[in-house]
């Protein structure tokens, strides 16, 4: 039996393009060369799909060819432009290492469903719901999971500053990695924060700040067979956690201390893990997700967000949590591909 052909899809049109490239580079390094034959597909910021060599920051400067992922199930893979025209390249599985809009929000997942090609990660419905924080909160609440108090504003709405008790967080409803997110301490800061959020999404969320610390849980698996990584804990020096927007994230966060495993009693870490699994199932996640929670001073857990394609960069939380639980990056990648081929 030959090696499985794995199409690694990275880059994309969202503000998280550069993060995706870094994640894909780590995925490329973790693929077992004896088991997998990678096909790297970069998506430019303008949305053009191209084959390329190893993922890297300047991947577009290398030898690239236009590529299309065909939605026709008879094709079973890619159409790559060559000297003789379009050539068919069959694919066994796709690893969409895409973060944010048009990658993590169900769009690419829908294309892969049409094509009938197995893919790593959550399906269309869960990708859509988790990407939209307001929808994720509503589903979580229906499952008995606590969420922050929040208010939703569509494009053109003007939130009244006196309607809130500060501090609050202003966020794009459908964005990731803290782009467009601001902590607002007073009514005078609100309008500017809303405008900043609307740079990334017309739908804006205002959340009541939750006191306490943030804890995270890496979840891997389908259905009943879930594995959780070591729980991590974020303690802020100031502001809020936004490592992907920092100048040199590879050297660590400028304003936060991340502890893995979290400095909490074992039974408390287990409770966090069980809560994360309950959220993962309620949102119909599969393959993988990182579930972020607030742990209030009274111990109550409150959902922050669910990231359906967490970063795989050298400084990302998901692989670090899995490594602390005894699973190396190549082992995680191998399991994710197996889960994709199993379906579910």
Rosetta silent file (secondary structure, phi, psi, omega in degrees, C-alpha in Angstrom):
SEQUENCE: XXXXXXXXXXXXXXXXXXXXXXXXXXXXXXXXXXXXXXXXXXXXXXXXXXXXXXXXXXXXXXXXXXXXXXXXXXXXXXXXXXXXXXXXXXXXXXXXXXXXXXXXXXXXXXXXXXXXXXXXXXXXXXXXXXXXXXXXXXXXXXXXXXXXXXXXXXXXXXXXXXXXXXXXXXXXXXXXXXXXXXXXXXXXXXXXXXXXXXXXXXXXXXXXXXXXXXXXXXXXXXXXXXXXXXXXXXXXXXXXXXXXXXXXXXXXXXXXXXXXXXXXXXXXXXXXXXXXXXXXXXXXXXXXXXXXXXXXXXXXXXXXXXXXXXXXXXXXXXXXXXXXXXXXXXXXXXXXXXXXXXXX
SCORE:     score description
SCORE:     0.000 S_00000001
   1 L     0.000  131.303 -178.349    0.000    0.000    0.000 S_00000001
   2 L   -77.702  175.914  178.802    1.363    3.395   -1.008 S_00000001
   3 L   -69.892  146.632  176.233    1.578    6.527    1.072 S_00000001
   4 E   -72.620  134.338  178.097   -1.598    8.464    1.731 S_00000001
   5 E   -86.214  114.230 -176.717   -1.821   11.680   -0.263 S_00000001
   6 E  -111.681  115.477  175.527   -2.473   14.490    2.230 S_00000001
   7 E   -87.262  117.352  178.796   -3.335   17.935    0.876 S_00000001
   8 E   -98.916  113.120 -175.016   -2.231   20.548    3.418 S_00000001
   9 E  -102.506  126.100 -174.630   -4.229   23.716    2.819 S_00000001
  10 E  -146.962  172.581 -179.833   -2.885   26.926    4.386 S_00000001
  11 E    91.900 -116.729  175.805   -2.772   30.717    4.161 S_00000001
  12 L   100.585  172.006 -174.689   -6.188   32.122    3.299 S_00000001
  13 L   -88.570   -7.342 -173.893   -7.940   35.482    2.983 S_00000001
  14 L   -81.719  172.933  176.977   -8.413   36.180    6.694 S_00000001
  15 L   -65.883  -10.742 -178.920   -6.364   38.337    9.036 S_00000001
  16 L   -97.559   20.653 -178.344   -4.848   35.091   10.340 S_00000001
  17 H   -53.704  -52.117 -175.987   -3.018   34.293    7.086 S_00000001
  18 H   -63.696  -36.127  178.190    0.474   34.544    8.589 S_00000001
  19 H   -65.174  -41.200  178.803   -0.486   32.393   11.589 S_00000001
  20 H   -60.371  -41.629  179.177   -1.832   29.742    9.228 S_00000001
  21 H   -61.716  -43.375  178.334    1.464   29.633    7.323 S_00000001
  22 H   -63.623  -42.002  178.672    3.366   29.092   10.580 S_00000001
  23 H   -61.627  -44.534 -178.761    0.929   26.362   11.636 S_00000001
  24 H   -63.014  -35.231  177.807    1.284   24.612    8.279 S_00000001
  25 H   -62.372  -39.053  178.209    5.076   24.648    8.582 S_00000001
  26 H   -70.993  -37.490  175.871    4.798   22.767   11.885 S_00000001
  27 H   -62.257  -44.658  179.484    2.291   20.310   10.369 S_00000001
  28 H   -58.197  -42.483 -179.580    4.678   19.722    7.459 S_00000001
  29 H   -68.379  -26.020 -176.362    7.514   18.984    9.892 S_00000001
  30 H   -93.500   -4.936  179.434    5.307   16.559   11.837 S_00000001
  31 L   -75.340  131.020  178.566    4.036   14.450    8.926 S_00000001
  32 L   -71.657  112.390 -175.707    5.494   10.939    8.847 S_00000001
  33 L   -64.808  -22.892  179.386    7.255   10.755    5.461 S_00000001
  34 L   -78.916  -22.899 -177.179    6.900    6.968    5.375 S_00000001
  35 L  -103.789  -29.171 -170.653    3.101    7.126    5.723 S_00000001
  36 E  -126.789  140.815  172.479    2.110   10.374    4.029 S_00000001
  37 E  -109.902  103.065 -175.551    2.810   12.122    0.747 S_00000001
  38 E   -78.271  144.527  171.315    2.044   15.819    1.337 S_00000001
  39 E  -123.657  113.295 -173.963    0.703   18.160   -1.301 S_00000001
  40 E   -93.352  126.166 -179.853    1.025   21.755   -0.112 S_00000001
  41 E  -123.092  115.175  177.281   -1.584   24.234   -1.295 S_00000001
  42 E   -96.895  139.745  175.484   -1.211   27.882   -0.367 S_00000001
  43 E  -110.363  121.151 -178.514   -4.110   30.311   -0.578 S_00000001
  44 L   -69.889  167.156  177.617   -3.048   33.900   -1.162 S_00000001
  45 L   -62.843  -23.082  178.327   -4.554   36.805    0.740 S_00000001
  46 L   -88.160   -6.376  175.641   -6.490   37.586   -2.443 S_00000001
  47 L   100.328    7.868  178.176   -7.900   34.062   -2.548 S_00000001
  48 L   -81.468  135.959  178.970   -5.818   32.422   -5.305 S_00000001
  49 E   -97.553  131.881 -177.898   -5.018   28.719   -4.765 S_00000001
  50 E  -143.418  141.510  169.705   -1.516   27.560   -5.706 S_00000001
  51 E   -74.844  152.647 -179.790    0.621   24.471   -5.229 S_00000001
  52 E  -157.086  176.205  174.631    3.937   25.213   -3.575 S_00000001
  53 L   -78.844 -149.409 -179.712    6.893   23.728   -1.789 S_00000001
  54 L   -58.364  138.716  177.796    7.249   23.689    1.982 S_00000001
  55 L   -61.657  130.397  176.634    5.049   26.274    3.751 S_00000001
  56 L  -159.641  168.374 -172.970    7.055   29.349    4.688 S_00000001
  57 L   -57.798  -35.828 -177.416    6.538   33.096    4.911 S_00000001
  58 L  -103.826   33.685 -173.673    7.683   33.715    1.309 S_00000001
  59 H   -58.086  -29.635 -177.899    5.986   30.664   -0.210 S_00000001
  60 H   -69.613  -17.082 -179.512    4.509   32.690   -3.094 S_00000001
  61 H   -82.592  -11.810  178.826    8.013   33.483   -4.396 S_00000001
  62 L   -81.944 -172.783  178.852    8.719   29.803   -5.073 S_00000001
  63 L   -75.741  113.667 -177.150    7.585   27.698   -8.008 S_00000001
  64 L  -125.559  151.053  174.389    3.785   27.685   -7.845 S_00000001
  65 E  -131.854  143.617  177.530    1.049   26.435  -10.132 S_00000001
  66 E   -59.315  143.993 -179.411   -2.658   27.279  -10.070 S_00000001
  67 E  -142.615  146.082  176.371   -4.789   24.608   -8.428 S_00000001
  68 E  -127.106  135.895  170.690   -8.516   24.033   -7.988 S_00000001
  69 E   -90.892  112.955 -173.344  -10.196   21.718   -5.519 S_00000001
  70 L   -77.272  132.276  175.378  -12.932   20.190   -7.609 S_00000001
  71 L   -79.198   -6.271  179.992  -16.404   19.847   -6.046 S_00000001
  72 L   -78.324  117.415 -176.836  -17.112   17.056   -8.540 S_00000001
  73 L   -64.528  -20.969  177.721  -16.897   13.744   -6.680 S_00000001
  74 L   -69.185  -25.944  179.076  -15.830   11.957   -9.868 S_00000001
  75 L   -73.459  -45.087  176.634  -12.591   13.966   -9.792 S_00000001
  76 L    69.393   29.299  178.406  -11.741   12.954   -6.232 S_00000001
  77 E   164.164 -132.767 -170.367   -9.203   15.649   -5.626 S_00000001
  78 E  -107.482  154.323  167.800   -7.353   18.531   -7.243 S_00000001
  79 E  -113.337  117.301 -176.424   -7.012   20.019  -10.682 S_00000001
  80 E  -114.458  130.704 -177.957   -3.470   21.350  -11.133 S_00000001
  81 E   -75.620  126.517  177.946   -2.476   23.488  -14.114 S_00000001
  82 E  -132.558 -169.336 -177.129    0.415   22.043  -16.105 S_00000001
  83 L   -62.507  -33.977 -178.448    1.915   22.259  -19.595 S_00000001
  84 L   -95.128   13.799 -177.843   -0.842   20.140  -21.073 S_00000001
  85 E   106.347 -154.731 -178.212   -3.680   21.902  -19.272 S_00000001
  86 E   -77.431  130.010  179.178   -5.479   20.842  -16.104 S_00000001
  87 E  -116.341  139.061 -178.889   -4.213   17.594  -14.597 S_00000001
  88 E   -81.941  130.868  174.912   -6.086   15.543  -12.004 S_00000001
  89 E  -121.313  102.097  178.173   -4.306   14.910   -8.691 S_00000001
  90 E   -62.094  148.777 -179.486   -6.233   12.455   -6.484 S_00000001
  91 L  -133.408  136.777  178.765   -6.217   13.209   -2.758 S_00000001
  92 L   -86.937  -35.470 -177.289   -6.936   10.839    0.140 S_00000001
  93 E  -159.089  149.243  177.834   -7.480   13.456    2.848 S_00000001
  94 E  -113.678  135.923  173.955   -7.242   17.231    3.304 S_00000001
  95 E  -110.420   94.628 -177.673   -5.730   18.948    6.331 S_00000001
  96 E   -81.453   88.856 -178.329   -7.206   22.489    6.174 S_00000001
  97 E   -83.745   60.442 -176.257   -4.734   24.374    8.372 S_00000001
  98 L  -115.829  135.440 -179.923   -6.764   27.550    7.916 S_00000001
  99 L  -114.425  141.886  173.895   -7.694   29.957   10.697 S_00000001
 100 L    83.904 -158.745 -174.923  -10.518   32.471   10.715 S_00000001
 101 L   -62.646  149.494 -178.570  -12.939   33.448    7.973 S_00000001
 102 L    59.442   18.109  177.222  -13.199   31.404    4.749 S_00000001
 103 L  -146.170  -40.013 -175.407  -11.240   28.612    6.398 S_00000001
 104 L  -112.805    4.783 -171.244  -12.500   27.848    9.871 S_00000001
 105 L  -109.319   15.990  177.618  -16.090   28.986    9.429 S_00000001
 106 L    98.055  -11.704 -177.204  -17.552   26.106    7.423 S_00000001
 107 H   -66.620  -56.186  179.261  -16.822   27.510    3.956 S_00000001
 108 H   -66.378  -36.441  178.835  -13.935   25.182    3.028 S_00000001
 109 H   -60.394  -39.515  177.328  -15.578   22.354    4.943 S_00000001
 110 H   -63.737  -41.050  177.442  -18.654   22.712    2.724 S_00000001
 111 H   -61.423  -42.751 -179.927  -16.502   22.533   -0.420 S_00000001
 112 H   -67.999  -33.588  175.318  -14.820   19.365    0.861 S_00000001
 113 H   -64.633  -43.841  177.286  -18.200   17.827    1.670 S_00000001
 114 H   -59.456  -41.190 -178.075  -19.333   18.503   -1.918 S_00000001
 115 H   -74.742  -16.161 -178.778  -16.120   16.930   -3.214 S_00000001
 116 L    71.705   27.576 -178.912  -16.559   13.901   -0.956 S_00000001
 117 L  -103.548  126.896  176.500  -12.998   14.191    0.349 S_00000001
 118 E   -59.731  147.093 -179.467  -12.292   13.363    4.020 S_00000001
 119 E  -144.974  153.931  179.451  -10.835   16.259    5.978 S_00000001
 120 L   -77.322  135.984  170.559   -9.344   16.956    9.376 S_00000001
 121 L   106.318 -172.689 -174.006  -11.435   18.850   11.892 S_00000001
 122 L   -68.007  154.529  178.903  -14.972   19.903   12.605 S_00000001
 123 L   -78.361 -174.627 -175.337  -17.820   19.625   10.115 S_00000001
 124 H   -60.104  -52.153 -173.208  -19.807   22.388    8.464 S_00000001
 125 H   -63.204  -47.646 -177.753  -22.393   22.932   11.199 S_00000001
 126 H   -69.295  -32.969  177.747  -20.018   23.016   14.157 S_00000001
 127 H   -64.091  -44.044  178.614  -17.528   25.178   12.247 S_00000001
 128 H   -61.494  -48.509 -175.587  -20.237   27.741   11.503 S_00000001
 129 H   -65.873  -46.303 -176.811  -21.551   27.800   15.059 S_00000001
 130 H   -68.193  -29.883  179.351  -18.181   27.950   16.803 S_00000001
 131 H   -68.593  -33.213  179.706  -16.938   30.719   14.524 S_00000001
 132 L   -95.754  104.212 -173.411  -19.886   32.905   15.494 S_00000001
 133 H   -58.368  -34.409 -179.296  -19.468   33.526   19.226 S_00000001
 134 H   -66.516  -40.046  177.806  -23.102   34.574   19.670 S_00000001
 135 H   -68.341  -41.373  178.801  -24.351   31.296   18.175 S_00000001
 136 H   -60.742  -40.912  179.014  -21.865   29.256   20.202 S_00000001
 137 H   -63.794  -41.789 -178.311  -23.063   30.960   23.383 S_00000001
 138 H   -64.982  -42.464  178.602  -26.711   30.250   22.592 S_00000001
 139 H   -66.702  -43.059  179.598  -26.048   26.555   21.926 S_00000001
 140 H   -61.878  -42.360  179.089  -23.859   26.257   25.028 S_00000001
 141 H   -61.024  -39.293 -179.643  -26.518   27.899   27.183 S_00000001
 142 H   -65.992  -21.870  177.689  -29.128   25.444   25.925 S_00000001
 143 L   -94.441    7.794  177.241  -26.812   22.648   27.113 S_00000001
 144 L    84.282   15.926  179.595  -26.532   24.192   30.587 S_00000001
 145 L   -93.944  133.382  179.076  -23.079   25.740   30.079 S_00000001
 146 L   -72.081  141.148  175.633  -22.477   29.184   31.576 S_00000001
 147 E  -131.577  164.115  174.137  -21.503   31.978   29.180 S_00000001
 148 L   -64.559  155.513  168.373  -20.731   35.660   29.683 S_00000001
 149 L   -68.866  134.722 -176.388  -23.631   38.078   29.563 S_00000001
 150 E  -144.492  159.694  177.786  -23.539   39.519   26.047 S_00000001
 151 E  -131.184  139.885 -176.081  -25.254   41.915   23.657 S_00000001
 152 E  -112.363  134.918 -178.520  -25.267   41.614   19.877 S_00000001
 153 E  -130.303  124.776  176.879  -25.181   44.566   17.480 S_00000001
 154 L   -83.608  171.015  179.388  -25.623   44.378   13.718 S_00000001
 155 L   -58.018  131.906 -179.185  -24.086   46.799   11.243 S_00000001
 156 L    97.461  -21.932  177.005  -25.570   50.276   11.744 S_00000001
 157 L   -69.161  145.194  178.663  -26.563   49.703   15.388 S_00000001
 158 L  -121.800  100.396  179.152  -25.149   52.256   17.838 S_00000001
 159 L   -61.070  137.135  178.244  -24.655   50.867   21.350 S_00000001
 160 L   -86.092  121.812 -175.587  -25.459   53.397   24.070 S_00000001
 161 H   -55.503  -33.801 -176.601  -22.467   53.750   26.448 S_00000001
 162 H   -75.855   -2.622 -177.333  -24.698   54.145   29.531 S_00000001
 163 H   -83.323   -5.405 -172.609  -26.308   50.720   28.901 S_00000001
 164 L  -122.777  154.376  171.438  -23.313   48.772   30.231 S_00000001
 165 L  -101.757  121.720 -173.432  -21.468   48.132   33.464 S_00000001
 166 L   -91.446  151.399    8.637  -17.754   48.381   32.783 S_00000001
 167 L   -83.306  155.991  173.035  -15.383   46.776   32.027 S_00000001
 168 E  -132.326  162.992  172.540  -16.720   45.025   28.928 S_00000001
 169 E  -108.867  135.326  175.856  -15.075   43.359   25.940 S_00000001
 170 E  -109.827  125.889 -173.082  -15.978   44.453   22.431 S_00000001
 171 E  -138.007  149.114  163.252  -15.390   41.771   19.792 S_00000001
 172 E   -65.245  136.896 -179.159  -16.135   40.921   16.180 S_00000001
 173 L   -66.812  -29.911 -175.351  -18.693   38.103   16.451 S_00000001
 174 L  -128.984   79.455  177.215  -16.901   36.114   13.738 S_00000001
 175 L  -155.927  176.852 -178.245  -13.150   36.514   13.968 S_00000001
 176 L  -143.461  173.444  175.815  -10.242   34.863   15.738 S_00000001
 177 L    55.554   30.439  173.616   -6.921   35.342   17.505 S_00000001
 178 L    68.077   11.715  174.969   -8.109   38.537   19.229 S_00000001
 179 L   -66.867  129.604  178.749   -8.099   40.637   16.055 S_00000001
 180 L    78.204    8.219 -178.703  -10.461   43.558   16.601 S_00000001
 181 L   -96.128  136.725  176.830  -10.944   42.764   20.303 S_00000001
 182 E  -140.538  140.144  170.370  -10.714   45.508   22.930 S_00000001
 183 E   -87.703  126.112 -175.689  -11.258   45.694   26.663 S_00000001
 184 E  -111.241  122.426 -175.225  -13.303   48.817   27.373 S_00000001
 185 L   -95.086  -17.511 -178.022  -13.013   50.416   30.804 S_00000001
 186 L  -154.504  162.912 -178.427  -15.468   53.299   30.354 S_00000001
 187 H   -59.995  -27.707 -179.084  -18.257   54.563   28.135 S_00000001
 188 H   -67.888  -18.658 -178.846  -15.944   57.056   26.469 S_00000001
 189 H   -94.547   -7.628 -168.152  -13.954   54.217   24.905 S_00000001
 190 H   -66.866  -49.480 -174.334  -16.932   52.279   23.562 S_00000001
 191 H   -58.493  -43.676 -179.471  -17.539   53.878   20.159 S_00000001
 192 H   -64.571  -38.753  179.667  -13.914   53.523   19.050 S_00000001
 193 H   -66.262  -38.941  178.155  -13.841   49.874   20.152 S_00000001
 194 H   -64.491  -42.806  178.631  -17.031   49.126   18.207 S_00000001
 195 H   -63.392  -39.381  177.845  -15.578   50.717   15.075 S_00000001
 196 H   -62.712  -44.210  179.038  -12.395   48.669   15.481 S_00000001
 197 H   -61.791  -37.452 -177.833  -14.430   45.454   15.783 S_00000001
 198 H   -72.066  -10.020  171.288  -16.411   46.361   12.668 S_00000001
 199 L   -65.286  -25.307 -175.627  -13.204   46.398   10.644 S_00000001
 200 L  -108.170  -21.887 -179.491  -13.350   42.608   10.934 S_00000001
 201 L  -163.705  138.559  176.990  -17.077   41.866   11.069 S_00000001
 202 L   -71.223  -17.544  179.966  -20.325   43.800   10.751 S_00000001
 203 L   -98.280  117.715 -173.505  -21.722   41.770   13.625 S_00000001
 204 E  -116.628  139.224  179.026  -20.298   42.987   16.951 S_00000001
 205 E  -110.477  134.851  170.008  -20.476   41.389   20.375 S_00000001
 206 E  -116.096  122.540 -175.724  -20.218   43.274   23.664 S_00000001
 207 E  -115.910  140.480  170.876  -19.509   40.977   26.607 S_00000001
 208 E   -67.465  130.711  178.881  -19.539   41.612   30.305 S_00000001
 209 L   -63.487  141.629  178.844  -16.000   41.013   31.593 S_00000001
 210 L  -107.817  123.020  179.846  -15.629   37.859   33.701 S_00000001
 211 L   -75.337  148.747 -179.661  -13.309   38.143   36.689 S_00000001
 212 L   125.196 -157.194 -179.342  -10.808   35.357   37.249 S_00000001
 213 E  -118.750  165.650  177.389   -8.290   33.598   35.029 S_00000001
 214 E   -99.024  137.649  174.367   -8.502   31.848   31.670 S_00000001
 215 E  -126.451  149.759 -178.043   -7.999   28.092   31.378 S_00000001
 216 E  -130.539  156.490 -179.803   -7.859   26.067   28.193 S_00000001
 217 E  -139.145  124.833  174.743   -8.368   22.487   27.169 S_00000001
 218 E   -87.970  124.104 -178.485   -7.143   20.753   24.007 S_00000001
 219 E  -116.764  138.700 -177.816   -9.666   18.132   22.887 S_00000001
 220 E  -135.633  128.815  174.371   -8.968   15.380   20.346 S_00000001
 221 E   134.148  177.833  177.658  -11.375   12.772   19.009 S_00000001
 222 E  -124.376  144.036  172.000  -14.849   11.937   17.758 S_00000001
 223 L    58.633 -127.685 -175.180  -17.989   11.024   19.691 S_00000001
 224 L   -79.117  -24.487 -174.240  -17.420    9.183   22.941 S_00000001
 225 E   -90.041   74.662 -177.515  -13.681    8.587   22.476 S_00000001
 226 E  -103.252  141.563  174.042  -12.242   11.945   23.467 S_00000001
 227 E  -114.388  137.769  175.529   -8.729   12.692   24.676 S_00000001
 228 E  -117.113  142.552  176.044   -7.911   15.908   26.515 S_00000001
 229 L   -78.902 -179.718  174.795   -4.514   17.491   26.819 S_00000001
 230 L   -64.848  136.583  179.205   -3.068   18.971   29.979 S_00000001
 231 L   -67.634  136.957  174.125   -5.115   21.974   31.103 S_00000001
 232 E  -109.111  166.449 -175.951   -3.329   25.280   30.687 S_00000001
 233 E  -139.674  133.814 -179.725   -3.793   28.501   32.636 S_00000001
 234 E  -114.009  123.093  174.142   -3.257   32.105   31.546 S_00000001
 235 E  -115.904  125.574 -173.837   -2.470   34.810   34.052 S_00000001
 236 E   -89.775  139.930  169.990   -2.360   38.321   32.674 S_00000001
 237 L   -82.490  -33.220  179.935    0.102   41.021   33.581 S_00000001
 238 L  -167.404  165.172  172.906   -2.176   43.560   31.880 S_00000001
 239 L    59.487 -132.471  178.625   -4.828   43.845   29.167 S_00000001
 240 L  -142.931  166.981 -172.747   -5.955   40.573   27.605 S_00000001
 241 L   -75.396  122.441 -178.465   -4.316   37.592   25.928 S_00000001
 242 L  -152.115   53.116 -172.178   -3.333   38.332   22.301 S_00000001
 243 H   -59.777  -33.192 -177.141   -0.074   36.498   21.618 S_00000001
 244 H   -70.401  -14.652  177.051   -0.644   36.279   17.842 S_00000001
 245 H   -98.192    2.834 -178.478   -0.617   40.073   17.590 S_00000001
 246 L   -83.652  158.391 -173.255    2.659   40.455   19.487 S_00000001
 247 L   -65.622  -43.169 -177.797    5.934   41.362   17.758 S_00000001
 248 L  -133.133   71.490 -176.131    7.893   38.220   18.700 S_00000001
 249 H   -62.737  -25.785  179.310    5.444   35.548   19.896 S_00000001
 250 H   -61.670  -21.754  179.672    8.085   32.820   19.512 S_00000001
 251 H   -91.161    2.136 -179.148    9.828   34.347   22.546 S_00000001
 252 L   106.101  165.313 -177.227    6.675   34.132   24.672 S_00000001
 253 L   -74.990  142.325  178.961    3.835   36.469   25.500 S_00000001
 254 L   -76.646  -29.434 -171.733    4.602   40.053   26.496 S_00000001
 255 L  -124.033   11.360 -177.745    1.614   40.430   28.813 S_00000001
 256 E  -144.426  151.162  173.690    0.701   36.921   29.968 S_00000001
 257 E  -112.436  122.505 -179.604    2.153   33.928   31.778 S_00000001
 258 E  -106.744  124.245 -179.096    0.980   30.553   30.425 S_00000001
 259 E  -113.843  126.418  177.020    1.325   27.560   32.727 S_00000001
 260 E  -133.784  118.798   -4.635    1.000   23.971   31.433 S_00000001
 261 L   -70.181  159.645  179.754   -0.251   22.032   33.338 S_00000001
 262 L   -59.775  145.301  179.319   -2.325   24.634   35.151 S_00000001
 263 L   -80.241   65.851 -178.864   -1.334   25.339   38.766 S_00000001
 264 L  -134.803  155.812  177.207   -4.594   23.867   40.045 S_00000001
 265 L   -58.053  151.378 -177.028   -5.475   20.749   42.053 S_00000001
 266 H   -56.850  -39.925 -178.985   -5.814   17.558   39.985 S_00000001
 267 H   -67.730  -30.039  177.838   -9.536   17.278   40.678 S_00000001
 268 H   -72.141  -40.674  176.656  -10.047   20.854   39.468 S_00000001
 269 H   -62.639  -38.346  178.185   -8.141   20.154   36.241 S_00000001
 270 H   -64.841  -39.998  178.752  -10.306   17.060   35.737 S_00000001
 271 H   -63.615  -40.212  177.915  -13.473   19.136   36.208 S_00000001
 272 H   -63.814  -43.457  178.915  -12.265   21.611   33.603 S_00000001
 273 H   -61.757  -42.408  179.151  -11.529   18.770   31.185 S_00000001
 274 H   -66.466  -37.355  177.081  -14.980   17.240   31.660 S_00000001
 275 H   -65.664  -41.424  178.606  -16.616   20.633   31.117 S_00000001
 276 H   -62.299  -41.276  178.543  -14.588   21.125   27.932 S_00000001
 277 H   -64.980  -37.988  178.088  -15.683   17.719   26.646 S_00000001
 278 H   -63.686  -39.832  178.028  -19.325   18.567   27.386 S_00000001
 279 H   -67.162  -44.574  179.454  -18.988   21.798   25.385 S_00000001
 280 H   -55.635  -45.124 -179.729  -17.196   19.973   22.536 S_00000001
 281 H   -71.844  -39.568 -178.966  -20.057   17.474   22.285 S_00000001
 282 H   -62.166  -33.639 -179.072  -22.799   20.103   22.642 S_00000001
 283 L   -92.258    6.683  175.583  -21.322   22.015   19.691 S_00000001
 284 L    59.980   37.909  178.389  -20.966   18.779   17.679 S_00000001
 285 L   -74.002  156.550  174.673  -17.202   19.143   17.293 S_00000001
 286 L  -148.847  157.933  179.989  -15.093   16.380   15.795 S_00000001
 287 E    79.790  -76.660 -179.113  -11.415   15.821   15.185 S_00000001
 288 E  -160.488  159.390  170.672  -10.081   18.593   17.376 S_00000001
 289 E  -169.575  155.063  170.917  -10.854   21.874   19.088 S_00000001
 290 E  -110.531  122.424 -178.981   -9.434   24.065   21.815 S_00000001
 291 E  -102.104  117.789 -179.550  -12.026   24.996   24.414 S_00000001
 292 E  -103.847  132.814 -176.929  -11.220   28.186   26.316 S_00000001
 293 E  -129.712  154.303  166.301  -12.946   28.897   29.621 S_00000001
 294 E   -96.151  134.825  172.174  -12.906   31.529   32.319 S_00000001
 295 E  -107.069  108.186 -178.039  -12.452   30.198   35.834 S_00000001
 296 L   -70.112  165.066 -178.737  -14.092   32.680   38.152 S_00000001
 297 L   -62.113  -25.998  177.320  -12.775   33.380   41.629 S_00000001
 298 L   -86.575    4.507  178.513  -15.645   31.309   43.054 S_00000001
 299 L    91.368   -9.397 -178.906  -14.562   28.357   40.876 S_00000001
 300 L   -68.600  140.200  179.874  -17.444   28.614   38.414 S_00000001
 301 E  -100.542  134.176 -177.428  -16.494   27.878   34.800 S_00000001
 302 E  -129.678  130.966  179.905  -17.727   30.166   32.014 S_00000001
 303 E   -63.432  135.320  171.060  -17.245   29.535   28.298 S_00000001
 304 E  -100.482  -64.479  176.967  -14.958   31.959   26.487 S_00000001
 305 E  -163.182  165.547  175.354  -14.715   30.445   23.005 S_00000001
 306 E  -121.734  122.779 -178.179  -14.177   27.269   21.021 S_00000001
 307 E  -103.754  111.501 -172.820  -11.447   27.298   18.375 S_00000001
 308 L   -82.539  -14.845  169.250  -12.111   24.564   15.780 S_00000001
 309 L  -136.381   77.599 -177.608   -8.702   24.793   14.086 S_00000001
 310 L   -64.769  159.299 -179.106   -6.335   25.948   16.825 S_00000001
 311 L   -63.749  148.288  174.285   -2.857   27.084   15.955 S_00000001
 312 L  -117.781   22.539  179.525   -0.037   24.572   15.507 S_00000001
 313 L   -68.543  172.710 -179.398    2.759   27.135   15.642 S_00000001
 314 L   -64.389  -19.989 -178.287    5.794   26.627   17.869 S_00000001
 315 L  -113.019    8.176 -177.143    4.150   28.817   20.528 S_00000001
 316 L   -73.163  151.778 -174.755    0.535   27.658   20.128 S_00000001
 317 H   -74.445  -40.935 -174.253   -1.385   26.351   23.106 S_00000001
 318 H   -57.197  -55.492  179.878   -2.987   23.249   21.570 S_00000001
 319 H   -63.568  -30.236  178.530    0.223   21.304   20.744 S_00000001
 320 H   -68.272  -39.858  178.445    1.771   22.390   24.041 S_00000001
 321 H   -67.005  -39.539  178.425   -1.190   21.026   26.009 S_00000001
 322 H   -67.907  -40.409  178.475   -1.076   17.757   24.094 S_00000001
 323 H   -61.935  -39.501  179.040    2.688   17.459   24.561 S_00000001
 324 H   -67.129  -20.745  177.303    2.275   17.946   28.317 S_00000001
 325 L   -92.824    1.039  175.751   -0.222   15.056   28.245 S_00000001
 326 L   100.820    6.002  179.122    2.327   12.823   26.485 S_00000001
 327 L  -108.241  117.256  177.917    1.282   13.212   22.829 S_00000001
 328 L   -74.046  164.847  179.225    3.917   14.643   20.472 S_00000001
 329 H   -58.462  -45.959  176.990    2.945   16.783   17.487 S_00000001
 330 H   -59.731  -35.834  177.914    3.568   13.937   14.975 S_00000001
 331 H   -67.469  -40.281  177.971    1.356   11.645   17.086 S_00000001
 332 H   -64.085  -45.732 -179.841   -1.423   14.235   17.205 S_00000001
 333 H   -60.166  -44.414  179.770   -1.201   14.794   13.443 S_00000001
 334 H   -60.912  -43.314  179.430   -1.310   11.046   12.795 S_00000001
 335 H   -66.859  -38.536 -179.737   -4.398   10.634   14.984 S_00000001
 336 H   -63.725  -41.569  178.398   -6.148   13.574   13.337 S_00000001
 337 H   -66.270  -41.116  177.325   -5.664   12.083    9.875 S_00000001
 338 H   -61.412  -42.760  178.724   -6.909    8.695   11.114 S_00000001
 339 H   -63.165  -39.359  178.807   -9.993   10.353   12.626 S_00000001
 340 H   -62.867  -40.352 -178.810  -10.691   12.166    9.353 S_00000001
 341 H   -73.137  -27.333  177.358  -10.545    8.891    7.414 S_00000001
 342 H   -71.964  -27.543 -176.069  -12.815    7.179    9.946 S_00000001
 343 L    78.749 -163.690  179.989  -15.476    9.845    9.435 S_00000001
 344 L   130.927    0.000    0.000  -18.064   10.540   12.094 S_00000001
